[in-house]
Amino acid sequence: MLSQKCSAYYGGDEMLYRRQRATRPAQTGRRPAAVLRGIGLIAVLAASACGGGAGSTNTTTGASGATGPECVKDEQGDRCLPLSPESRRVDRATPTFSSPTAITNPLFPARNDQMIQLGTVDGIPFRAEVTLLPGEKTIRWNGQQVATVISQYVGYLDGRIHEVAIDWYAQADDGAVWYFGEDVFNYEDGAIADTEGTWIAGRDGPPGIIMPANPKPGDVYRPENAPGVVFEEVTVTSTGQTATGPRGPVDGVLEVRELHMDGKFEDKSFAPRYGELSTGSGTDVEAVAVAVPTDALPGPPPEPLVMLTSGAGALFEAAGEGDWAGAATATAALRTAWDTYRISDVPAALDRQMSGALATLDATAARDPEETRVAALDVWRTSLDLRLRYQPATEIDHARLDLWAGQLRLDVEAGEKSDVLGDVATLETVWDRVRHTAAPADAARVDAQLAGLRAAADEGNLAAVEAAVPALRSSMAARPAA
């Protein structure tokens, strides 16, 4: 339990920290190791966010542990991890940071506005949204005040919120990108189960290189190096490879093998202008589906794509009202719009996602209202992912708020209290990405409405949740401040 809060969280806004700490249940849990993957791992507790102190439980010294222990125990403490020789490590020098937030390393472009990853974890559909947040965070480490960029990571498992994170990165003067910590919120049944994996440079251990300036085969580095808290060791296996990206082959790919604290290895690839391109192997692979500005196209979005968004919303409402004639018309319009749009350059993963959602709609001959509305939400979500190529990420996130309000209505009607809790958490998390774009009065109104929604969800008062949704949707639809 933290003893203080950081008044500078999110560059002055500690809303997320206060809200999540207030709603975290007393029980603790453990997130599956399989979901300890993703571009930016997770978020940083606000007290950690204040920069931490000089003390550390790690016995290593230097930037990332130049004289690290010969044995780093696995997470059970039963055996030593199979570490690479110290002589191969490229993270042993102490870095300097003159312009730390000017990140130019092509293999870790932490200034991507937003990236969507899709895949499976243990056979379960997985999705991640990684978003650059406004502002910077200064972390005190080794006598330096290091400004870092702030990245939010949100992982969804089977369509439900599973992890939320804020990661901090800075580029050293030699071009290497360093990882300064993460604040982890792991969800179970819609509620925060634990914050396992949280660490901060200067308190728990040193920062770690997450991408060297000029990686070469055989290079070894540790993105996380606080044994007993967090630990990862990466070995570069190849460089200059060609791999499949969202829109086809991508050259200049870096391939690595990552050792985790559970003693297991994981393959990853990093591509210029994308950063982490894919994670995992076999059937459990998570890969970038779209990233902007890398995959951006000139706007505005094509009319068929706009029709997919509006048509999905119309179908959601028609199915909810039992208007099957209207639902059939909306479904036909969606199919026509997709057939028209998909002849363009559509990222393969999003093509598969949209085609799957439409196939589900085609199969709903039994007129199942819930199944139809779920499929409509899937079409809606994918249309927004595609529109991300044409519109600013903040505009798309505003639209995602309305989508999740629809999911919330559906879960309230189904009486699924845990799903309702998760929907509220998702609304809060997406709102944190766009709050800075709202006029002060609009932002304050949404904050208050979300607080009321949170209280009702925590109490299991679904009637109050349902009653609060219309006003919240109206407030969230307010035009962003210029």
C-alpha positions in Angstrom: 0.0 0.0 0.0 1.4 3.4 -1.0 1.7 6.1 1.7 1.5 9.1 -0.6 0.1 10.3 -4.0 1.9 12.1 -6.7 0.4 15.5 -7.6 2.2 15.4 -10.9 0.7 12.1 -12.2 -0.2 12.4 -15.9 1.4 15.8 -15.9 -0.9 17.1 -13.2 -3.8 14.7 -13.4 -3.8 11.9 -10.9 -7.4 11.0 -11.7 -6.6 7.5 -12.9 -4.4 6.7 -9.9 -6.9 7.9 -7.3 -9.8 6.1 -9.1 -8.0 2.8 -9.5 -6.5 2.7 -6.0 -9.9 3.6 -4.6 -11.6 0.7 -6.4 -8.8 -2.0 -5.9 -10.2 -4.9 -3.8 -8.3 -6.2 -0.8 -7.6 -9.6 -2.3 -4.6 -10.2 -4.5 -4.2 -12.5 -7.5 -1.7 -13.4 -10.1 -1.9 -12.6 -13.8 -1.2 -15.4 -16.2 2.4 -15.4 -17.4 1.1 -15.7 -21.0 -0.2 -12.1 -20.9 3.1 -10.6 -19.6 3.5 -9.5 -23.2 2.9 -6.3 -25.1 4.6 -3.3 -26.4 4.6 -1.2 -23.3 4.1 -3.5 -20.4 1.9 -1.7 -17.9 1.5 1.4 -15.7 3.3 3.0 -12.7 1.8 3.6 -9.3 1.6 7.2 -8.5 4.0 7.2 -5.6 6.4 5.4 -7.9 5.6 7.9 -10.5 7.0 10.7 -8.3 10.4 9.3 -9.2 11.3 7.1 -6.3 14.3 7.4 -4.0 17.9 6.4 -4.4 17.4 3.2 -2.5 16.9 -0.2 -4.1 16.7 -3.8 -3.0 18.7 -4.8 -6.1 22.3 -5.5 -5.4 23.5 -4.6 -8.9 25.3 -1.4 -9.7 25.7 0.8 -12.7 23.0 1.6 -15.2 21.6 -1.9 -15.4 23.6 -3.9 -13.0 27.3 -3.9 -14.2 28.3 -6.1 -11.3 25.1 -8.1 -11.1 24.8 -11.2 -9.1 26.0 -14.5 -10.7 22.6 -16.0 -9.8 19.2 -14.4 -10.4 16.6 -16.7 -9.0 13.4 -17.5 -10.8 10.1 -16.3 -9.5 9.7 -19.3 -7.2 13.2 -18.8 -5.9 14.0 -22.4 -6.6 16.8 -22.1 -9.2 19.0 -19.7 -11.0 17.9 -18.3 -14.4 19.9 -19.4 -17.4 21.6 -16.0 -17.9 23.8 -15.0 -20.8 27.5 -14.2 -20.0 28.0 -10.7 -18.6 30.6 -10.0 -21.4 27.8 -9.9 -23.9 25.7 -7.3 -22.2 25.5 -3.9 -23.8 23.6 -2.1 -21.0 26.4 -1.9 -18.4 27.5 1.7 -19.0 25.8 4.6 -17.2 23.8 6.6 -19.8 23.4 10.3 -20.0 20.2 12.0 -21.1 20.4 15.5 -22.8 17.2 15.3 -24.8 15.5 12.2 -23.4 12.0 12.7 -24.8 13.3 13.2 -28.4 13.0 9.5 -29.2 14.4 8.8 -32.7 15.4 5.2 -32.4 13.5 3.6 -35.4 13.1 0.2 -33.7 11.4 1.7 -30.7 9.4 4.7 -31.9 7.7 5.4 -28.5 6.1 8.5 -30.1 3.6 6.5 -32.2 0.3 8.1 -31.5 -1.5 4.7 -31.2 -0.9 1.1 -32.0 -3.4 -1.8 -32.1 -2.2 -5.4 -31.5 -4.3 -8.4 -32.2 -3.7 -12.1 -31.6 -4.4 -14.9 -29.2 -3.1 -15.9 -25.7 -3.6 -19.6 -24.8 -6.1 -19.7 -27.6 -8.2 -16.8 -26.3 -8.6 -13.6 -28.5 -6.3 -10.9 -27.4 -6.2 -7.1 -28.2 -3.9 -4.3 -27.0 -4.2 -0.6 -27.5 -0.9 1.3 -26.9 -1.3 5.1 -26.8 1.1 8.0 -26.4 -0.2 10.2 -23.6 0.3 13.9 -23.4 3.0 15.5 -21.2 6.2 14.1 -19.7 7.2 12.6 -16.4 10.5 13.4 -14.7 12.1 10.6 -12.8 15.0 11.1 -10.4 17.7 8.5 -10.9 21.5 8.4 -10.3 21.6 12.1 -9.6 19.8 12.9 -12.8 16.4 14.3 -13.4 15.3 12.4 -16.5 12.2 13.4 -18.5 10.3 10.5 -19.9 7.5 10.0 -22.5 4.4 8.4 -21.1 2.7 5.5 -22.9 -0.6 3.8 -21.9 -1.0 0.1 -22.5 -4.4 -1.6 -22.3 -4.8 -5.3 -22.8 -8.1 -7.1 -23.5 -8.6 -10.8 -23.2 -11.7 -12.2 -24.9 -13.0 -8.7 -25.3 -12.7 -7.7 -21.6 -10.2 -5.5 -19.9 -7.3 -7.4 -18.5 -4.4 -5.0 -18.0 -3.9 -1.3 -17.8 -0.5 0.4 -17.8 1.6 3.5 -18.0 5.1 3.0 -19.2 7.9 5.6 -19.1 10.7 5.7 -21.7 13.7 8.0 -22.4 16.4 8.0 -25.1 20.0 8.3 -24.0 22.5 10.5 -25.9 23.8 7.4 -27.8 20.4 6.6 -29.2 19.5 3.7 -26.9 16.0 3.8 -25.4 15.7 3.1 -21.7 12.8 1.8 -19.7 12.2 3.6 -16.4 9.3 1.7 -15.0 5.7 0.5 -15.1 2.6 0.7 -13.0 0.6 -2.4 -13.3 -3.1 -2.9 -12.8 -4.2 -6.5 -13.5 -8.0 -7.1 -13.8 -10.1 -10.1 -12.9 -13.9 -10.2 -13.3 -13.8 -6.4 -14.1 -12.0 -5.4 -10.9 -8.3 -4.7 -10.1 -7.0 -7.9 -8.7 -3.4 -6.9 -8.1 -0.6 -4.6 -9.1 2.1 -7.2 -9.4 5.0 -6.2 -11.7 5.0 -2.6 -10.7 8.5 -1.0 -10.5 10.2 2.3 -10.8 13.8 3.2 -11.6 15.6 4.6 -8.6 13.4 2.8 -6.1 13.3 -0.8 -7.1 16.4 -0.9 -9.3 18.0 0.8 -12.3 16.4 1.6 -15.6 17.0 -0.9 -18.4 17.7 -0.7 -22.1 14.6 -1.7 -24.0 16.2 -1.0 -27.4 20.0 -0.5 -28.0 21.1 2.2 -30.4 22.7 -0.3 -32.8 21.7 -3.8 -31.9 23.8 -6.7 -33.2 23.4 -10.5 -33.1 24.6 -11.8 -29.7 24.0 -8.5 -27.8 22.4 -9.0 -24.4 20.5 -6.4 -22.4 17.9 -6.2 -19.6 14.8 -4.1 -20.0 13.9 -4.9 -16.4 16.6 -5.6 -13.9 15.2 -5.7 -10.3 15.5 -9.3 -9.4 12.7 -10.3 -7.0 10.5 -7.6 -8.4 10.8 -7.7 -12.2 13.4 -9.2 -14.5 13.9 -9.7 -18.3 17.0 -10.5 -20.3 17.0 -10.1 -24.0 19.4 -11.7 -26.5 19.5 -10.4 -30.1 19.2 -13.4 -32.4 19.3 -11.6 -35.8 19.0 -8.3 -37.5 18.1 -7.0 -41.0 15.3 -9.6 -41.4 12.1 -9.3 -43.5 8.8 -10.0 -41.7 5.1 -9.6 -42.3 3.7 -6.3 -41.1 0.2 -4.9 -41.1 0.3 -4.1 -44.9 2.8 -6.6 -46.1 6.6 -7.3 -45.9 8.6 -5.0 -43.6 12.4 -4.9 -43.9 15.1 -4.2 -41.3 13.5 -6.3 -38.6 15.2 -7.2 -35.4 14.6 -10.6 -33.8 15.2 -11.3 -30.2 14.7 -14.0 -27.5 13.5 -12.8 -24.1 14.0 -14.6 -20.9 11.4 -14.0 -18.2 11.6 -14.4 -14.5 9.6 -17.7 -14.7 12.5 -19.2 -16.7 10.6 -19.3 -20.0 11.8 -17.7 -23.2 9.7 -15.7 -25.7 10.4 -14.7 -29.3 9.9 -11.1 -30.3 10.5 -9.0 -33.4 10.9 -5.2 -33.8 10.5 -3.3 -37.0 11.4 0.2 -38.1 8.7 2.7 -37.3 6.6 0.1 -35.6 8.6 -1.0 -32.6 7.5 -4.3 -31.3 6.0 -6.0 -34.4 5.1 -9.4 -33.0 5.4 -11.5 -29.8 5.1 -15.2 -29.3 5.2 -18.2 -31.6 3.0 -20.9 -32.9 -0.7 -20.3 -32.5 -0.2 -17.8 -29.7 1.1 -14.7 -31.5 0.3 -11.1 -30.9 1.1 -8.7 -33.8 0.6 -5.1 -34.8 -2.6 -4.7 -36.8 -2.3 -1.0 -37.4 -0.1 1.8 -36.1 -0.2 5.6 -36.7 1.4 7.6 -38.0 3.3 4.6 -39.7 0.1 3.3 -41.4 -1.7 6.7 -41.7 -3.4 7.7 -44.9 -4.7 11.2 -46.0 -8.1 11.9 -44.5 -11.0 12.2 -44.3 -12.1 8.5 -44.1 -13.8 7.1 -47.2 -17.5 7.1 -47.2 -17.9 3.2 -47.0 -15.8 3.2 -43.9 -18.0 5.9 -42.3 -21.0 3.8 -43.3 -19.6 0.8 -41.5 -19.4 2.8 -38.2 -22.8 4.4 -38.5 -24.4 1.2 -39.8 -23.0 -0.9 -36.9 -24.6 1.6 -34.5 -27.9 1.4 -36.3 -27.8 -2.4 -36.3 -27.0 -2.4 -32.5 -30.1 -0.2 -31.8 -32.4 -2.1 -34.2 -31.5 -5.5 -32.8 -32.0 -4.2 -29.3 -35.5 -3.0 -30.2 -36.4 -6.2 -32.0 -36.7 -4.4 -35.3 -35.5 -7.2 -37.5 -36.5 -5.6 -40.7 -34.3 -2.6 -39.8 -31.6 -5.0 -38.7 -31.7 -6.8 -42.0 -31.4 -3.5 -43.9 -28.5 -2.4 -41.7 -26.7 -5.7 -42.1 -27.0 -5.6 -45.9 -25.7 -2.0 -45.9 -22.7 -3.1 -43.8 -21.9 -5.9 -46.2 -22.1 -3.6 -49.2 -19.9 -1.0 -47.5 -17.3 -3.5 -46.6 -17.2 -5.1 -50.0 -16.6 -1.6 -51.4 -14.0 -0.6 -48.9 -11.9 -3.8 -48.7 -10.7 -3.5 -52.3 -8.4 -0.8 -51.0 -5.2 -1.4 -49.0 -6.7 -3.0 -45.8 -4.4 -4.3 -43.1 -4.6 -8.1 -43.1 -5.5 -8.5 -39.4 -8.3 -5.9 -39.6 -9.6 -7.6 -42.8 -9.9 -10.9 -40.9 -11.5 -9.2 -37.9 -14.1 -7.4 -40.0 -14.9 -10.4 -42.1 -15.3 -12.6 -39.0 -17.8 -10.1 -37.5 -19.8 -9.9 -40.7 -19.8 -13.6 -41.0 -21.3 -13.8 -37.5 -24.0 -11.4 -38.6 -24.8 -13.5 -41.6 -25.2 -16.5 -39.4 -27.7 -14.9 -37.0 -30.7 -16.3 -38.9 -32.3 -17.1 -35.5 -32.5 -13.4 -34.8 -30.7 -13.6 -31.5 -30.7 -10.0 -30.2 -27.6 -10.4 -27.9 -25.5 -12.2 -30.5 -26.4 -9.7 -33.2 -25.6 -6.8 -31.0 -22.2 -8.3 -30.0 -21.4 -8.8 -33.7 -22.5 -5.2 -34.4 -20.1 -4.0 -31.7 -17.3 -6.0 -33.3 -18.0 -4.4 -36.7 -18.1 -1.0 -35.0 -14.8 -1.6 -33.2 -13.0 -2.7 -36.3 -14.4 0.2 -38.4 -12.8 2.5 -35.8 -9.5 0.7 -36.0 -9.5 1.2 -39.7 -10.5 4.9 -39.4 -7.5 5.4 -37.1 -5.5 5.5 -40.4 -7.4 8.6 -41.5 -8.2 10.5 -38.2 -6.4 11.6 -35.1 -6.2 8.9 -32.4 -8.1 11.2 -30.0 -11.0 11.4 -32.4 -11.1 7.7 -32.6 -10.9 7.3 -28.8 -13.9 9.7 -28.4 -15.8 7.3 -30.7 -14.6 4.3 -28.7 -16.2 5.8 -25.6 -19.6 5.6 -27.4 -18.9 2.0 -28.4 -18.1 1.0 -24.8 -21.2 2.8 -23.6 -23.1 0.4 -25.9 -21.3 -2.5 -24.5 -22.2 -1.3 -21.0 -25.9 -1.1 -21.9 -25.8 -4.6 -23.2 -24.1 -6.0 -20.1 -26.5 -4.1 -17.8 -29.4 -5.7 -19.6 -27.8 -9.1 -19.3 -27.3 -8.5 -15.5 -23.6 -9.3 -15.8 -22.2 -7.3 -12.8 -18.5 -8.3 -13.4 -18.8 -7.3 -17.0 -20.3 -4.0 -16.0 -17.4 -3.3 -13.7 -15.0 -4.0 -16.6 -17.0 -1.8 -18.9 -16.8 1.1 -16.5 -13.0 0.5 -16.0 -12.6 0.6 -19.8 -14.6 3.8 -20.1 -12.4 5.4 -17.4 -9.2 4.2 -19.2 -10.2 5.5 -22.6 -11.4 8.7 -21.1 -7.9 9.2 -19.6 -6.5 9.2 -23.1 -8.8 12.1 -24.3 -9.6 14.1 -21.3 -6.9 16.7 -22.2 -8.8 17.4 -25.4 -12.0 18.4 -23.7 -13.0 21.9 -22.5 -12.5 22.3 -18.8 -16.2 22.4 -18.0 -16.9 19.3 -20.2 -14.0 17.4 -18.6 -15.2 18.2 -15.1 -18.7 17.1 -16.0 -17.5 13.7 -17.4 -15.3 13.2 -14.4 -18.3 13.6 -12.1 -20.5 11.4 -14.2 -17.8 8.7 -14.3 -17.4 8.9 -10.6 -21.2 8.3 -10.1 -21.1 5.5 -12.6 -18.2 3.9 -10.8 -19.9 4.1 -7.4 -23.1 2.5 -8.8 -21.1 -0.3 -10.5 -19.1 -1.0 -7.3 -22.4 -1.3 -5.4 -23.8 -3.6 -8.0 -26.7 -1.2 -8.6 -27.3 -1.9 -12.3 -30.5 0.2 -12.4 -28.4 3.3 -11.4 -25.7 2.4 -13.9 -28.3 2.1 -16.7 -29.9 5.4 -15.7 -26.5 7.2 -15.8 -25.5 6.1 -19.3 -27.5 8.5 -21.5 -26.2 11.6 -19.8 -22.7 10.3 -19.8 -22.9 9.5 -23.6 -24.1 13.0 -24.2 -21.3 14.6 -22.2 -18.6 12.4 -23.8 -19.9 13.3 -27.3 -19.0 17.0 -26.7 -16.6 18.3 -29.3 -13.0 18.3 -28.2 -11.5 21.7 -27.3 -9.7 23.4 -30.1 
